[in-house]
Amino acid sequence: MSGPAAAVFEPVSEARRLIRAARRAGLATLDASGSPYVSLVAVATAPDGAPLLLVSDLARHAANLKRDPRASLLFAEVGGGDPLAHPRVTLLGAVEPFDKQAGRGRWLARQPESAGYYDFADFRMLRLAPEGAHLVAGFGRIVDIGWDALATDLAGAEALVEAEAGVVAHMNEDHADATRLYATALLGAEDGAWRFEGVDPLGCELGLDGRALYLPFDGRAENAGDVRRRLVDLVARARAAAA
């Protein structure tokens, strides 16, 4: 008798999951001597999935990026056992300025501890404009992905981008039980006070104590009504899984 079928490997979905769920990453820049310099940074994502960085002008990597905007970010899933058995993805590109006020909501939903210094004048927001990604998702699962394939298409989803903050607030105020169920029943996470941290056309982000998970939708969402329908479908699936 044969065992259950192996899950289909979808490199684009796996890379998106790793990036959307990341709250920290390894940032590689070029030092004044031309040597590689790696630092640990907090991250969030722009609506299209490109990484956002809140960088202090006092940081060494900030000085490096002013000289040369080329950079890469490593997003890695950590866990027990062999560290190289866990998936990771590297995004390569160059940083560019990003409107700090436009990024406030998404950033603070994912990095609430930075609220105390977010408005300091020496902190700037940058967006990594990716050229492509290198995904290592396990043995024999090593794939290069172009950013045109990896980016979340926002065409037609402008209403959702505008509604995101309201959706997040509504879910946390009125549907915390559903968010908890998504995390435990659909994503296999430990029980806890999981919070809804963000939504994009392809899925939503759930967070607990600095850790985050990405839950894909079963179909694309382009406005708040679409999101509601996707979440209702997911909660029905989660209840069935938990029964």
PALUMGU-318148 format. One line per 4 residues: their letters; for each residue z, x, y of C-alpha. Coordinates in steps of 0.2 Angstrom, whole numbers. Example, Ala and Ser with C-alpha at 12.3 -4.5 7.8 and 13.67 -1.06 7.14 Angstrom:
<rs>
as> 39:62:-22 ~ 36:68:-5
</rs>
This chain:
<rs>
msgp> 0:0:0 ~ -5:7:17 ~ 7:9:31 ~ 6:2:48
aaav> -9:8:58 ~ -7:22:71 ~ -7:17:89 ~ -23:20:98
fepv> -22:35:109 ~ -27:30:127 ~ -26:46:137 ~ -29:37:154
sear> -15:25:151 ~ -3:39:144 ~ -6:49:160 ~ -4:35:172
rlir> 12:30:163 ~ 19:48:165 ~ 15:49:183 ~ 21:32:188
aarr> 37:34:179 ~ 41:51:186 ~ 55:53:198 ~ 55:72:198
agla> 41:85:194 ~ 37:104:194 ~ 27:108:210 ~ 17:124:209
tlda> 11:132:226 ~ 5:149:231 ~ 17:160:240 ~ 13:172:254
sgsp> 9:186:242 ~ -3:175:233 ~ 9:173:218 ~ 12:156:210
yvsl> 29:148:215 ~ 36:133:206 ~ 50:122:213 ~ 58:106:207
vava> 54:91:219 ~ 57:72:220 ~ 41:62:218 ~ 35:44:220
tapd> 18:37:220 ~ 6:29:233 ~ -2:12:228 ~ -17:21:220
gapl> -5:32:209 ~ -7:48:219 ~ 9:57:220 ~ 20:57:236
llvs> 32:71:241 ~ 45:71:254 ~ 46:89:260 ~ 58:98:272
dlar> 50:111:283 ~ 64:122:278 ~ 58:123:260 ~ 49:138:254
haan> 36:127:246 ~ 33:118:263 ~ 28:135:270 ~ 17:139:256
lkrd> 8:122:258 ~ 5:125:276 ~ -4:141:272 ~ -13:134:258
pras> -13:116:253 ~ -18:118:235 ~ -5:113:223 ~ -2:106:206
llfa> 12:94:199 ~ 19:94:181 ~ 26:78:175 ~ 35:80:159
evgg> 44:68:147 ~ 60:76:141 ~ 70:72:126 ~ 78:79:110
gdpl> 70:91:98 ~ 56:102:102 ~ 52:101:120 ~ 34:105:117
ahpr> 33:89:106 ~ 35:78:122 ~ 20:72:132 ~ 16:80:149
vtll> 2:79:162 ~ -2:91:176 ~ -11:85:192 ~ -21:97:202
gave> -27:95:220 ~ -22:98:238 ~ -9:90:248 ~ -13:80:264
pfdk> -2:71:277 ~ 4:54:273 ~ 11:41:285 ~ 30:43:283
qagr> 33:25:288 ~ 20:18:277 ~ 28:27:262 ~ 46:22:266
grwl> 47:7:255 ~ 39:14:240 ~ 49:30:242 ~ 66:23:245
arqp> 64:11:230 ~ 62:26:219 ~ 73:39:228 ~ 87:29:236
esag> 98:44:238 ~ 86:51:251 ~ 90:37:263 ~ 102:48:272
yydf> 89:61:277 ~ 73:51:276 ~ 71:50:295 ~ 76:68:299
adfr> 62:76:310 ~ 60:91:298 ~ 55:80:283 ~ 37:76:281
mlrl> 28:65:268 ~ 13:73:259 ~ 1:65:247 ~ -7:76:233
apeg> -25:71:234 ~ -29:74:215 ~ -45:82:209 ~ -40:79:191
ahlv> -27:80:177 ~ -23:89:161 ~ -14:79:148 ~ -5:86:133
agfg> 1:71:123 ~ 4:79:107 ~ -5:89:93 ~ -23:87:95
rivd> -21:76:110 ~ -26:87:125 ~ -38:80:137 ~ -44:83:155
igwd> -46:68:165 ~ -55:66:182 ~ -46:57:196 ~ -59:44:198
alat> -55:38:180 ~ -36:40:183 ~ -34:32:200 ~ -28:14:201
dlag> -42:4:209 ~ -35:-6:224 ~ -51:-15:229 ~ -46:-33:230
aeal> -28:-30:227 ~ -23:-28:246 ~ -13:-43:245 ~ -2:-36:231
veae> 0:-20:241 ~ 7:-30:255 ~ 18:-41:244 ~ 26:-27:234
agvv> 42:-25:244 ~ 45:-44:243 ~ 41:-44:224 ~ 53:-30:221
ahmn> 67:-38:231 ~ 64:-55:223 ~ 65:-48:205 ~ 81:-38:209
edha> 90:-53:217 ~ 85:-67:206 ~ 78:-60:189 ~ 89:-45:185
datr> 90:-52:167 ~ 72:-52:165 ~ 70:-34:171 ~ 84:-29:159
lyat> 75:-37:145 ~ 58:-29:149 ~ 67:-12:147 ~ 76:-15:131
allg> 65:-27:121 ~ 48:-20:126 ~ 51:-2:130 ~ 65:2:118
aedg> 77:8:132 ~ 95:8:131 ~ 104:-7:138 ~ 110:-6:156
awrf> 108:-13:174 ~ 89:-9:175 ~ 81:-12:192 ~ 64:-17:197
egvd> 57:-2:207 ~ 39:-6:210 ~ 23:-15:206 ~ 4:-10:206
plgc> -11:-19:200 ~ -9:-12:182 ~ 10:-13:179 ~ 28:-11:186
elgl> 41:2:187 ~ 59:-1:181 ~ 73:11:185 ~ 91:15:179
dgra> 102:30:186 ~ 87:40:192 ~ 77:37:176 ~ 61:26:176
lylp> 49:18:164 ~ 32:11:167 ~ 28:-6:159 ~ 9:-10:159
fdgr> 3:-28:162 ~ -8:-37:150 ~ -21:-40:163 ~ -25:-34:181
aena> -14:-42:196 ~ -21:-43:213 ~ -8:-53:222 ~ 10:-60:220
gdvr> 4:-75:210 ~ -5:-64:198 ~ 11:-53:196 ~ 22:-68:193
rrlv> 10:-74:179 ~ 10:-57:171 ~ 29:-56:172 ~ 31:-73:164
dlva> 20:-68:150 ~ 30:-52:147 ~ 46:-60:147 ~ 40:-72:134
rara> 35:-57:124 ~ 51:-49:127 ~ 61:-64:121 ~ 51:-65:105
aaa> 54:-47:102 ~ 72:-48:105 ~ 74:-64:94
</rs>
